[in-house]
Amino acid sequence: MDTATPRPGLSFVRTEYGGVVLDLKQGEYWRLNPVGAEVFASLLAGDAADPVAAVLDQFDVDAVTAQRDVAELVSHLRAVGLVPS
């Protein structure tokens, strides 16, 4: 997977149900399910982190599904402007 780093100015917090990404400047927020929260936290950790490995470590899912889910989420994060293209 290519490098995907969330843009500056975002805040992320884990919740009981996954996580929330806040953009206080724009006044917007996005809720993430537990898998999405794990992926986003991994992306925030930087180049050393592997979001697919994080999903495989935390959830009962096969590698193909994890890879597909991470790619779909990163694509969506790019589409809404949370991760630069």
PyMOL Python script that loads the backbone (N, CA, C, O; Angstrom):
from pymol import cmd

cmd.read_pdbstr("""\
ATOM      1  N   MET A   1       0.842  -1.176   0.000  1.00  0.00           N
ATOM      2  CA  MET A   1       0.000   0.000   0.000  1.00  0.00           C
ATOM      3  C   MET A   1       0.883   1.233   0.000  1.00  0.00           C
ATOM      4  O   MET A   1       1.898   1.266   0.696  1.00  0.00           O
ATOM      5  N   ASP A   2       0.513   2.253  -0.772  1.00  0.00           N
ATOM      6  CA  ASP A   2       1.295   3.482  -0.783  1.00  0.00           C
ATOM      7  C   ASP A   2       1.098   4.239   0.535  1.00  0.00           C
ATOM      8  O   ASP A   2       0.169   3.964   1.294  1.00  0.00           O
ATOM      9  N   THR A   3       1.982   5.182   0.781  1.00  0.00           N
ATOM     10  CA  THR A   3       1.929   5.936   2.022  1.00  0.00           C
ATOM     11  C   THR A   3       0.694   6.823   2.047  1.00  0.00           C
ATOM     12  O   THR A   3       0.399   7.520   1.076  1.00  0.00           O
ATOM     13  N   ALA A   4      -0.015   6.793   3.149  1.00  0.00           N
ATOM     14  CA  ALA A   4      -1.195   7.629   3.342  1.00  0.00           C
ATOM     15  C   ALA A   4      -1.082   8.256   4.722  1.00  0.00           C
ATOM     16  O   ALA A   4      -1.110   7.558   5.735  1.00  0.00           O
ATOM     17  N   THR A   5      -0.954   9.570   4.755  1.00  0.00           N
ATOM     18  CA  THR A   5      -0.820  10.275   6.021  1.00  0.00           C
ATOM     19  C   THR A   5      -1.956  11.277   6.150  1.00  0.00           C
ATOM     20  O   THR A   5      -2.166  12.094   5.254  1.00  0.00           O
ATOM     21  N   PRO A   6      -2.692  11.225   7.258  1.00  0.00           N
ATOM     22  CA  PRO A   6      -3.756  12.212   7.449  1.00  0.00           C
ATOM     23  C   PRO A   6      -3.200  13.633   7.402  1.00  0.00           C
ATOM     24  O   PRO A   6      -2.074  13.887   7.830  1.00  0.00           O
ATOM     25  N   ARG A   7      -4.001  14.548   6.879  1.00  0.00           N
ATOM     26  CA  ARG A   7      -3.534  15.932   6.754  1.00  0.00           C
ATOM     27  C   ARG A   7      -3.415  16.580   8.132  1.00  0.00           C
ATOM     28  O   ARG A   7      -4.086  16.167   9.079  1.00  0.00           O
ATOM     29  N   PRO A   8      -2.567  17.588   8.240  1.00  0.00           N
ATOM     30  CA  PRO A   8      -2.407  18.301   9.511  1.00  0.00           C
ATOM     31  C   PRO A   8      -3.707  18.995   9.926  1.00  0.00           C
ATOM     32  O   PRO A   8      -4.553  19.308   9.088  1.00  0.00           O
ATOM     33  N   GLY A   9      -3.847  19.226  11.216  1.00  0.00           N
ATOM     34  CA  GLY A   9      -4.998  19.967  11.722  1.00  0.00           C
ATOM     35  C   GLY A   9      -6.171  19.113  12.144  1.00  0.00           C
ATOM     36  O   GLY A   9      -7.213  19.643  12.530  1.00  0.00           O
ATOM     37  N   LEU A  10      -6.024  17.796  12.078  1.00  0.00           N
ATOM     38  CA  LEU A  10      -7.095  16.901  12.489  1.00  0.00           C
ATOM     39  C   LEU A  10      -6.825  16.389  13.897  1.00  0.00           C
ATOM     40  O   LEU A  10      -5.673  16.232  14.302  1.00  0.00           O
ATOM     41  N   SER A  11      -7.891  16.134  14.631  1.00  0.00           N
ATOM     42  CA  SER A  11      -7.788  15.490  15.938  1.00  0.00           C
ATOM     43  C   SER A  11      -8.492  14.148  15.846  1.00  0.00           C
ATOM     44  O   SER A  11      -9.509  14.015  15.165  1.00  0.00           O
ATOM     45  N   PHE A  12      -7.947  13.158  16.535  1.00  0.00           N
ATOM     46  CA  PHE A  12      -8.533  11.822  16.521  1.00  0.00           C
ATOM     47  C   PHE A  12      -8.647  11.333  17.949  1.00  0.00           C
ATOM     48  O   PHE A  12      -7.721  11.487  18.744  1.00  0.00           O
ATOM     49  N   VAL A  13      -9.777  10.746  18.270  1.00  0.00           N
ATOM     50  CA  VAL A  13      -9.970  10.157  19.590  1.00  0.00           C
ATOM     51  C   VAL A  13     -10.686   8.822  19.415  1.00  0.00           C
ATOM     52  O   VAL A  13     -11.631   8.699  18.636  1.00  0.00           O
ATOM     53  N   ARG A  14     -10.215   7.836  20.156  1.00  0.00           N
ATOM     54  CA  ARG A  14     -10.907   6.542  20.171  1.00  0.00           C
ATOM     55  C   ARG A  14     -12.122   6.658  21.081  1.00  0.00           C
ATOM     56  O   ARG A  14     -12.102   7.366  22.088  1.00  0.00           O
ATOM     57  N   THR A  15     -13.175   5.948  20.704  1.00  0.00           N
ATOM     58  CA  THR A  15     -14.394   5.927  21.502  1.00  0.00           C
ATOM     59  C   THR A  15     -14.768   4.484  21.777  1.00  0.00           C
ATOM     60  O   THR A  15     -14.114   3.555  21.301  1.00  0.00           O
ATOM     61  N   GLU A  16     -15.816   4.310  22.541  1.00  0.00           N
ATOM     62  CA  GLU A  16     -16.319   2.977  22.848  1.00  0.00           C
ATOM     63  C   GLU A  16     -16.735   2.232  21.575  1.00  0.00           C
ATOM     64  O   GLU A  16     -16.718   1.002  21.535  1.00  0.00           O
ATOM     65  N   TYR A  17     -17.106   2.981  20.547  1.00  0.00           N
ATOM     66  CA  TYR A  17     -17.632   2.383  19.322  1.00  0.00           C
ATOM     67  C   TYR A  17     -16.695   2.488  18.127  1.00  0.00           C
ATOM     68  O   TYR A  17     -17.098   2.182  17.004  1.00  0.00           O
ATOM     69  N   GLY A  18     -15.462   2.911  18.341  1.00  0.00           N
ATOM     70  CA  GLY A  18     -14.506   3.058  17.249  1.00  0.00           C
ATOM     71  C   GLY A  18     -13.670   4.297  17.439  1.00  0.00           C
ATOM     72  O   GLY A  18     -12.721   4.294  18.223  1.00  0.00           O
ATOM     73  N   GLY A  19     -14.016   5.370  16.724  1.00  0.00           N
ATOM     74  CA  GLY A  19     -13.258   6.605  16.863  1.00  0.00           C
ATOM     75  C   GLY A  19     -13.943   7.757  16.166  1.00  0.00           C
ATOM     76  O   GLY A  19     -14.901   7.576  15.415  1.00  0.00           O
ATOM     77  N   VAL A  20     -13.426   8.953  16.433  1.00  0.00           N
ATOM     78  CA  VAL A  20     -13.949  10.167  15.818  1.00  0.00           C
ATOM     79  C   VAL A  20     -12.768  11.004  15.349  1.00  0.00           C
ATOM     80  O   VAL A  20     -11.798  11.200  16.081  1.00  0.00           O
ATOM     81  N   VAL A  21     -12.865  11.492  14.124  1.00  0.00           N
ATOM     82  CA  VAL A  21     -11.881  12.423  13.570  1.00  0.00           C
ATOM     83  C   VAL A  21     -12.543  13.796  13.549  1.00  0.00           C
ATOM     84  O   VAL A  21     -13.638  13.960  13.011  1.00  0.00           O
ATOM     85  N   LEU A  22     -11.866  14.780  14.142  1.00  0.00           N
ATOM     86  CA  LEU A  22     -12.403  16.135  14.219  1.00  0.00           C
ATOM     87  C   LEU A  22     -11.562  17.091  13.388  1.00  0.00           C
ATOM     88  O   LEU A  22     -10.332  17.064  13.428  1.00  0.00           O
ATOM     89  N   ASP A  23     -12.248  17.927  12.642  1.00  0.00           N
ATOM     90  CA  ASP A  23     -11.603  19.033  11.945  1.00  0.00           C
ATOM     91  C   ASP A  23     -12.249  20.298  12.498  1.00  0.00           C
ATOM     92  O   ASP A  23     -13.268  20.761  11.986  1.00  0.00           O
ATOM     93  N   LEU A  24     -11.646  20.852  13.549  1.00  0.00           N
ATOM     94  CA  LEU A  24     -12.229  22.013  14.212  1.00  0.00           C
ATOM     95  C   LEU A  24     -12.244  23.244  13.318  1.00  0.00           C
ATOM     96  O   LEU A  24     -13.139  24.082  13.428  1.00  0.00           O
ATOM     97  N   LYS A  25     -11.267  23.358  12.443  1.00  0.00           N
ATOM     98  CA  LYS A  25     -11.195  24.510  11.540  1.00  0.00           C
ATOM     99  C   LYS A  25     -12.396  24.535  10.590  1.00  0.00           C
ATOM    100  O   LYS A  25     -12.985  25.588  10.350  1.00  0.00           O
ATOM    101  N   GLN A  26     -12.746  23.373  10.060  1.00  0.00           N
ATOM    102  CA  GLN A  26     -13.871  23.266   9.120  1.00  0.00           C
ATOM    103  C   GLN A  26     -15.200  23.018   9.832  1.00  0.00           C
ATOM    104  O   GLN A  26     -16.265  23.154   9.229  1.00  0.00           O
ATOM    105  N   GLY A  27     -15.138  22.654  11.120  1.00  0.00           N
ATOM    106  CA  GLY A  27     -16.357  22.357  11.860  1.00  0.00           C
ATOM    107  C   GLY A  27     -17.000  21.050  11.438  1.00  0.00           C
ATOM    108  O   GLY A  27     -18.225  20.927  11.430  1.00  0.00           O
ATOM    109  N   GLU A  28     -16.173  20.074  11.087  1.00  0.00           N
ATOM    110  CA  GLU A  28     -16.683  18.778  10.624  1.00  0.00           C
ATOM    111  C   GLU A  28     -16.107  17.653  11.475  1.00  0.00           C
ATOM    112  O   GLU A  28     -15.049  17.792  12.089  1.00  0.00           O
ATOM    113  N   TYR A  29     -16.826  16.538  11.497  1.00  0.00           N
ATOM    114  CA  TYR A  29     -16.315  15.345  12.166  1.00  0.00           C
ATOM    115  C   TYR A  29     -16.767  14.108  11.404  1.00  0.00           C
ATOM    116  O   TYR A  29     -17.753  14.132  10.668  1.00  0.00           O
ATOM    117  N   TRP A  30     -16.023  13.030  11.599  1.00  0.00           N
ATOM    118  CA  TRP A  30     -16.312  11.752  10.962  1.00  0.00           C
ATOM    119  C   TRP A  30     -16.222  10.671  12.020  1.00  0.00           C
ATOM    120  O   TRP A  30     -15.261  10.620  12.789  1.00  0.00           O
ATOM    121  N   ARG A  31     -17.226   9.806  12.058  1.00  0.00           N
ATOM    122  CA  ARG A  31     -17.203   8.655  12.968  1.00  0.00           C
ATOM    123  C   ARG A  31     -16.599   7.474  12.238  1.00  0.00           C
ATOM    124  O   ARG A  31     -16.870   7.249  11.059  1.00  0.00           O
ATOM    125  N   LEU A  32     -15.780   6.724  12.952  1.00  0.00           N
ATOM    126  CA  LEU A  32     -15.159   5.526  12.395  1.00  0.00           C
ATOM    127  C   LEU A  32     -15.566   4.319  13.224  1.00  0.00           C
ATOM    128  O   LEU A  32     -15.621   4.388  14.452  1.00  0.00           O
ATOM    129  N   ASN A  33     -15.851   3.209  12.544  1.00  0.00           N
ATOM    130  CA  ASN A  33     -16.115   1.972  13.266  1.00  0.00           C
ATOM    131  C   ASN A  33     -14.788   1.461  13.843  1.00  0.00           C
ATOM    132  O   ASN A  33     -13.746   2.059  13.576  1.00  0.00           O
ATOM    133  N   PRO A  34     -14.796   0.379  14.621  1.00  0.00           N
ATOM    134  CA  PRO A  34     -13.546  -0.088  15.237  1.00  0.00           C
ATOM    135  C   PRO A  34     -12.423  -0.375  14.238  1.00  0.00           C
ATOM    136  O   PRO A  34     -11.263  -0.065  14.512  1.00  0.00           O
ATOM    137  N   VAL A  35     -12.747  -0.955  13.095  1.00  0.00           N
ATOM    138  CA  VAL A  35     -11.708  -1.221  12.093  1.00  0.00           C
ATOM    139  C   VAL A  35     -11.185   0.098  11.531  1.00  0.00           C
ATOM    140  O   VAL A  35      -9.974   0.279  11.398  1.00  0.00           O
ATOM    141  N   GLY A  36     -12.078   1.007  11.207  1.00  0.00           N
ATOM    142  CA  GLY A  36     -11.667   2.311  10.698  1.00  0.00           C
ATOM    143  C   GLY A  36     -10.800   3.061  11.688  1.00  0.00           C
ATOM    144  O   GLY A  36      -9.832   3.714  11.299  1.00  0.00           O
ATOM    145  N   ALA A  37     -11.140   2.975  12.970  1.00  0.00           N
ATOM    146  CA  ALA A  37     -10.344   3.641  14.005  1.00  0.00           C
ATOM    147  C   ALA A  37      -8.945   3.039  14.081  1.00  0.00           C
ATOM    148  O   ALA A  37      -7.964   3.764  14.245  1.00  0.00           O
ATOM    149  N   GLU A  38      -8.851   1.729  13.963  1.00  0.00           N
ATOM    150  CA  GLU A  38      -7.536   1.071  13.994  1.00  0.00           C
ATOM    151  C   GLU A  38      -6.696   1.508  12.796  1.00  0.00           C
ATOM    152  O   GLU A  38      -5.504   1.782  12.937  1.00  0.00           O
ATOM    153  N   VAL A  39      -7.311   1.570  11.635  1.00  0.00           N
ATOM    154  CA  VAL A  39      -6.596   1.999  10.427  1.00  0.00           C
ATOM    155  C   VAL A  39      -6.152   3.452  10.569  1.00  0.00           C
ATOM    156  O   VAL A  39      -5.001   3.774  10.277  1.00  0.00           O
ATOM    157  N   PHE A  40      -7.046   4.328  11.012  1.00  0.00           N
ATOM    158  CA  PHE A  40      -6.699   5.745  11.128  1.00  0.00           C
ATOM    159  C   PHE A  40      -5.571   5.944  12.139  1.00  0.00           C
ATOM    160  O   PHE A  40      -4.651   6.724  11.893  1.00  0.00           O
ATOM    161  N   ALA A  41      -5.635   5.251  13.269  1.00  0.00           N
ATOM    162  CA  ALA A  41      -4.565   5.348  14.269  1.00  0.00           C
ATOM    163  C   ALA A  41      -3.241   4.885  13.683  1.00  0.00           C
ATOM    164  O   ALA A  41      -2.198   5.478  13.958  1.00  0.00           O
ATOM    165  N   SER A  42      -3.276   3.840  12.885  1.00  0.00           N
ATOM    166  CA  SER A  42      -2.064   3.337  12.239  1.00  0.00           C
ATOM    167  C   SER A  42      -1.513   4.358  11.250  1.00  0.00           C
ATOM    168  O   SER A  42      -0.301   4.557  11.173  1.00  0.00           O
ATOM    169  N   LEU A  43      -2.398   5.008  10.494  1.00  0.00           N
ATOM    170  CA  LEU A  43      -1.952   6.039   9.552  1.00  0.00           C
ATOM    171  C   LEU A  43      -1.322   7.215  10.293  1.00  0.00           C
ATOM    172  O   LEU A  43      -0.335   7.785   9.827  1.00  0.00           O
ATOM    173  N   LEU A  44      -1.880   7.574  11.429  1.00  0.00           N
ATOM    174  CA  LEU A  44      -1.312   8.664  12.230  1.00  0.00           C
ATOM    175  C   LEU A  44       0.072   8.313  12.763  1.00  0.00           C
ATOM    176  O   LEU A  44       0.908   9.193  12.967  1.00  0.00           O
ATOM    177  N   ALA A  45       0.311   7.019  12.988  1.00  0.00           N
ATOM    178  CA  ALA A  45       1.601   6.580  13.532  1.00  0.00           C
ATOM    179  C   ALA A  45       2.735   6.769  12.535  1.00  0.00           C
ATOM    180  O   ALA A  45       3.902   6.794  12.924  1.00  0.00           O
ATOM    181  N   GLY A  46       2.406   6.902  11.254  1.00  0.00           N
ATOM    182  CA  GLY A  46       3.429   7.200  10.257  1.00  0.00           C
ATOM    183  C   GLY A  46       3.912   6.000   9.483  1.00  0.00           C
ATOM    184  O   GLY A  46       3.292   4.936   9.485  1.00  0.00           O
ATOM    185  N   ASP A  47       5.053   6.199   8.810  1.00  0.00           N
ATOM    186  CA  ASP A  47       5.589   5.212   7.876  1.00  0.00           C
ATOM    187  C   ASP A  47       5.880   3.856   8.503  1.00  0.00           C
ATOM    188  O   ASP A  47       5.768   2.831   7.830  1.00  0.00           O
ATOM    189  N   ALA A  48       6.248   3.833   9.772  1.00  0.00           N
ATOM    190  CA  ALA A  48       6.618   2.570  10.407  1.00  0.00           C
ATOM    191  C   ALA A  48       5.406   1.673  10.646  1.00  0.00           C
ATOM    192  O   ALA A  48       5.552   0.463  10.820  1.00  0.00           O
ATOM    193  N   ALA A  49       4.223   2.257  10.655  1.00  0.00           N
ATOM    194  CA  ALA A  49       3.011   1.491  10.931  1.00  0.00           C
ATOM    195  C   ALA A  49       2.446   0.896   9.645  1.00  0.00           C
ATOM    196  O   ALA A  49       2.546   1.489   8.571  1.00  0.00           O
ATOM    197  N   ASP A  50       1.860  -0.271   9.776  1.00  0.00           N
ATOM    198  CA  ASP A  50       1.220  -0.942   8.648  1.00  0.00           C
ATOM    199  C   ASP A  50      -0.247  -1.141   9.002  1.00  0.00           C
ATOM    200  O   ASP A  50      -0.560  -1.987   9.840  1.00  0.00           O
ATOM    201  N   PRO A  51      -1.156  -0.385   8.389  1.00  0.00           N
ATOM    202  CA  PRO A  51      -2.563  -0.500   8.762  1.00  0.00           C
ATOM    203  C   PRO A  51      -3.154  -1.883   8.510  1.00  0.00           C
ATOM    204  O   PRO A  51      -4.032  -2.317   9.256  1.00  0.00           O
ATOM    205  N   VAL A  52      -2.696  -2.580   7.483  1.00  0.00           N
ATOM    206  CA  VAL A  52      -3.207  -3.933   7.228  1.00  0.00           C
ATOM    207  C   VAL A  52      -2.780  -4.856   8.362  1.00  0.00           C
ATOM    208  O   VAL A  52      -3.587  -5.643   8.855  1.00  0.00           O
ATOM    209  N   ALA A  53      -1.526  -4.768   8.779  1.00  0.00           N
ATOM    210  CA  ALA A  53      -1.043  -5.590   9.895  1.00  0.00           C
ATOM    211  C   ALA A  53      -1.809  -5.265  11.174  1.00  0.00           C
ATOM    212  O   ALA A  53      -2.114  -6.163  11.959  1.00  0.00           O
ATOM    213  N   ALA A  54      -2.120  -3.988  11.386  1.00  0.00           N
ATOM    214  CA  ALA A  54      -2.876  -3.593  12.577  1.00  0.00           C
ATOM    215  C   ALA A  54      -4.262  -4.230  12.577  1.00  0.00           C
ATOM    216  O   ALA A  54      -4.731  -4.702  13.612  1.00  0.00           O
ATOM    217  N   VAL A  55      -4.915  -4.244  11.420  1.00  0.00           N
ATOM    218  CA  VAL A  55      -6.241  -4.859  11.316  1.00  0.00           C
ATOM    219  C   VAL A  55      -6.141  -6.364  11.545  1.00  0.00           C
ATOM    220  O   VAL A  55      -6.957  -6.937  12.267  1.00  0.00           O
ATOM    221  N   LEU A  56      -5.149  -7.005  10.936  1.00  0.00           N
ATOM    222  CA  LEU A  56      -4.976  -8.450  11.113  1.00  0.00           C
ATOM    223  C   LEU A  56      -4.694  -8.802  12.566  1.00  0.00           C
ATOM    224  O   LEU A  56      -5.128  -9.847  13.052  1.00  0.00           O
ATOM    225  N   ASP A  57      -3.970  -7.934  13.256  1.00  0.00           N
ATOM    226  CA  ASP A  57      -3.617  -8.179  14.652  1.00  0.00           C
ATOM    227  C   ASP A  57      -4.819  -8.024  15.584  1.00  0.00           C
ATOM    228  O   ASP A  57      -4.908  -8.724  16.592  1.00  0.00           O
ATOM    229  N   GLN A  58      -5.732  -7.126  15.263  1.00  0.00           N
ATOM    230  CA  GLN A  58      -6.828  -6.794  16.170  1.00  0.00           C
ATOM    231  C   GLN A  58      -8.166  -7.460  15.846  1.00  0.00           C
ATOM    232  O   GLN A  58      -9.044  -7.535  16.705  1.00  0.00           O
ATOM    233  N   PHE A  59      -8.327  -7.943  14.615  1.00  0.00           N
ATOM    234  CA  PHE A  59      -9.626  -8.455  14.200  1.00  0.00           C
ATOM    235  C   PHE A  59      -9.493  -9.821  13.541  1.00  0.00           C
ATOM    236  O   PHE A  59      -8.455 -10.152  12.969  1.00  0.00           O
ATOM    237  N   ASP A  60     -10.554 -10.602  13.631  1.00  0.00           N
ATOM    238  CA  ASP A  60     -10.592 -11.936  13.039  1.00  0.00           C
ATOM    239  C   ASP A  60     -10.995 -11.806  11.571  1.00  0.00           C
ATOM    240  O   ASP A  60     -12.167 -11.931  11.215  1.00  0.00           O
ATOM    241  N   VAL A  61      -9.988 -11.551  10.729  1.00  0.00           N
ATOM    242  CA  VAL A  61     -10.232 -11.320   9.310  1.00  0.00           C
ATOM    243  C   VAL A  61      -9.032 -11.849   8.526  1.00  0.00           C
ATOM    244  O   VAL A  61      -7.906 -11.837   9.025  1.00  0.00           O
ATOM    245  N   ASP A  62      -9.270 -12.308   7.314  1.00  0.00           N
ATOM    246  CA  ASP A  62      -8.165 -12.812   6.492  1.00  0.00           C
ATOM    247  C   ASP A  62      -7.430 -11.652   5.827  1.00  0.00           C
ATOM    248  O   ASP A  62      -7.940 -10.534   5.768  1.00  0.00           O
ATOM    249  N   ALA A  63      -6.243 -11.926   5.334  1.00  0.00           N
ATOM    250  CA  ALA A  63      -5.369 -10.889   4.771  1.00  0.00           C
ATOM    251  C   ALA A  63      -5.984 -10.202   3.554  1.00  0.00           C
ATOM    252  O   ALA A  63      -5.844  -8.990   3.394  1.00  0.00           O
ATOM    253  N   VAL A  64      -6.656 -10.956   2.707  1.00  0.00           N
ATOM    254  CA  VAL A  64      -7.262 -10.370   1.505  1.00  0.00           C
ATOM    255  C   VAL A  64      -8.348  -9.367   1.893  1.00  0.00           C
ATOM    256  O   VAL A  64      -8.416  -8.270   1.340  1.00  0.00           O
ATOM    257  N   THR A  65      -9.190  -9.749   2.840  1.00  0.00           N
ATOM    258  CA  THR A  65     -10.254  -8.856   3.298  1.00  0.00           C
ATOM    259  C   THR A  65      -9.673  -7.622   3.974  1.00  0.00           C
ATOM    260  O   THR A  65     -10.138  -6.507   3.738  1.00  0.00           O
ATOM    261  N   ALA A  66      -8.661  -7.815   4.810  1.00  0.00           N
ATOM    262  CA  ALA A  66      -8.023  -6.681   5.495  1.00  0.00           C
ATOM    263  C   ALA A  66      -7.430  -5.711   4.483  1.00  0.00           C
ATOM    264  O   ALA A  66      -7.616  -4.500   4.601  1.00  0.00           O
ATOM    265  N   GLN A  67      -6.722  -6.231   3.495  1.00  0.00           N
ATOM    266  CA  GLN A  67      -6.112  -5.377   2.464  1.00  0.00           C
ATOM    267  C   GLN A  67      -7.181  -4.594   1.714  1.00  0.00           C
ATOM    268  O   GLN A  67      -7.026  -3.396   1.479  1.00  0.00           O
ATOM    269  N   ARG A  68      -8.258  -5.265   1.339  1.00  0.00           N
ATOM    270  CA  ARG A  68      -9.345  -4.611   0.607  1.00  0.00           C
ATOM    271  C   ARG A  68     -10.007  -3.530   1.463  1.00  0.00           C
ATOM    272  O   ARG A  68     -10.246  -2.419   0.989  1.00  0.00           O
ATOM    273  N   ASP A  69     -10.301  -3.855   2.718  1.00  0.00           N
ATOM    274  CA  ASP A  69     -10.964  -2.898   3.599  1.00  0.00           C
ATOM    275  C   ASP A  69     -10.101  -1.663   3.847  1.00  0.00           C
ATOM    276  O   ASP A  69     -10.605  -0.540   3.842  1.00  0.00           O
ATOM    277  N   VAL A  70      -8.804  -1.869   4.063  1.00  0.00           N
ATOM    278  CA  VAL A  70      -7.897  -0.738   4.283  1.00  0.00           C
ATOM    279  C   VAL A  70      -7.832   0.131   3.029  1.00  0.00           C
ATOM    280  O   VAL A  70      -7.903   1.357   3.119  1.00  0.00           O
ATOM    281  N   ALA A  71      -7.699  -0.493   1.869  1.00  0.00           N
ATOM    282  CA  ALA A  71      -7.629   0.264   0.614  1.00  0.00           C
ATOM    283  C   ALA A  71      -8.908   1.070   0.386  1.00  0.00           C
ATOM    284  O   ALA A  71      -8.846   2.224  -0.038  1.00  0.00           O
ATOM    285  N   GLU A  72     -10.067   0.468   0.665  1.00  0.00           N
ATOM    286  CA  GLU A  72     -11.341   1.174   0.498  1.00  0.00           C
ATOM    287  C   GLU A  72     -11.444   2.350   1.460  1.00  0.00           C
ATOM    288  O   GLU A  72     -11.903   3.426   1.077  1.00  0.00           O
ATOM    289  N   LEU A  73     -11.020   2.153   2.713  1.00  0.00           N
ATOM    290  CA  LEU A  73     -11.094   3.238   3.682  1.00  0.00           C
ATOM    291  C   LEU A  73     -10.151   4.375   3.306  1.00  0.00           C
ATOM    292  O   LEU A  73     -10.540   5.542   3.362  1.00  0.00           O
ATOM    293  N   VAL A  74      -8.926   4.055   2.927  1.00  0.00           N
ATOM    294  CA  VAL A  74      -7.972   5.097   2.532  1.00  0.00           C
ATOM    295  C   VAL A  74      -8.510   5.862   1.322  1.00  0.00           C
ATOM    296  O   VAL A  74      -8.367   7.082   1.252  1.00  0.00           O
ATOM    297  N   SER A  75      -9.117   5.167   0.383  1.00  0.00           N
ATOM    298  CA  SER A  75      -9.718   5.828  -0.776  1.00  0.00           C
ATOM    299  C   SER A  75     -10.814   6.796  -0.335  1.00  0.00           C
ATOM    300  O   SER A  75     -10.903   7.913  -0.843  1.00  0.00           O
ATOM    301  N   HIS A  76     -11.638   6.366   0.601  1.00  0.00           N
ATOM    302  CA  HIS A  76     -12.704   7.234   1.108  1.00  0.00           C
ATOM    303  C   HIS A  76     -12.119   8.425   1.873  1.00  0.00           C
ATOM    304  O   HIS A  76     -12.591   9.552   1.725  1.00  0.00           O
ATOM    305  N   LEU A  77     -11.093   8.175   2.690  1.00  0.00           N
ATOM    306  CA  LEU A  77     -10.448   9.266   3.431  1.00  0.00           C
ATOM    307  C   LEU A  77      -9.873  10.305   2.472  1.00  0.00           C
ATOM    308  O   LEU A  77      -9.916  11.504   2.748  1.00  0.00           O
ATOM    309  N   ARG A  78      -9.339   9.842   1.354  1.00  0.00           N
ATOM    310  CA  ARG A  78      -8.834  10.769   0.331  1.00  0.00           C
ATOM    311  C   ARG A  78      -9.987  11.544  -0.309  1.00  0.00           C
ATOM    312  O   ARG A  78      -9.880  12.748  -0.541  1.00  0.00           O
ATOM    313  N   ALA A  79     -11.077  10.852  -0.590  1.00  0.00           N
ATOM    314  CA  ALA A  79     -12.221  11.490  -1.248  1.00  0.00           C
ATOM    315  C   ALA A  79     -12.822  12.615  -0.403  1.00  0.00           C
ATOM    316  O   ALA A  79     -13.302  13.609  -0.947  1.00  0.00           O
ATOM    317  N   VAL A  80     -12.797  12.464   0.927  1.00  0.00           N
ATOM    318  CA  VAL A  80     -13.368  13.503   1.794  1.00  0.00           C
ATOM    319  C   VAL A  80     -12.312  14.495   2.278  1.00  0.00           C
ATOM    320  O   VAL A  80     -12.620  15.407   3.045  1.00  0.00           O
ATOM    321  N   GLY A  81     -11.063  14.316   1.831  1.00  0.00           N
ATOM    322  CA  GLY A  81     -10.013  15.281   2.131  1.00  0.00           C
ATOM    323  C   GLY A  81      -9.269  15.087   3.431  1.00  0.00           C
ATOM    324  O   GLY A  81      -8.518  15.970   3.845  1.00  0.00           O
ATOM    325  N   LEU A  82      -9.457  13.950   4.089  1.00  0.00           N
ATOM    326  CA  LEU A  82      -8.735  13.707   5.341  1.00  0.00           C
ATOM    327  C   LEU A  82      -7.310  13.226   5.098  1.00  0.00           C
ATOM    328  O   LEU A  82      -6.424  13.434   5.927  1.00  0.00           O
ATOM    329  N   VAL A  83      -7.100  12.589   3.963  1.00  0.00           N
ATOM    330  CA  VAL A  83      -5.764  12.132   3.556  1.00  0.00           C
ATOM    331  C   VAL A  83      -5.490  12.740   2.185  1.00  0.00           C
ATOM    332  O   VAL A  83      -6.241  12.490   1.241  1.00  0.00           O
ATOM    333  N   PRO A  84      -4.428  13.533   2.059  1.00  0.00           N
ATOM    334  CA  PRO A  84      -4.117  14.121   0.752  1.00  0.00           C
ATOM    335  C   PRO A  84      -3.832  13.050  -0.299  1.00  0.00           C
ATOM    336  O   PRO A  84      -3.322  11.974   0.015  1.00  0.00           O
ATOM    337  N   SER A  85      -4.163  13.357  -1.530  1.00  0.00           N
ATOM    338  CA  SER A  85      -3.906  12.422  -2.638  1.00  0.00           C
ATOM    339  C   SER A  85      -2.452  12.428  -3.027  1.00  0.00           C
ATOM    340  O   SER A  85      -2.054  11.703  -3.940  1.00  0.00           O
TER     341      SER A  85
END
""", "prot")
cmd.dss("prot")
cmd.show_as("cartoon", "prot")
cmd.util.cbc("prot")
cmd.orient("prot")
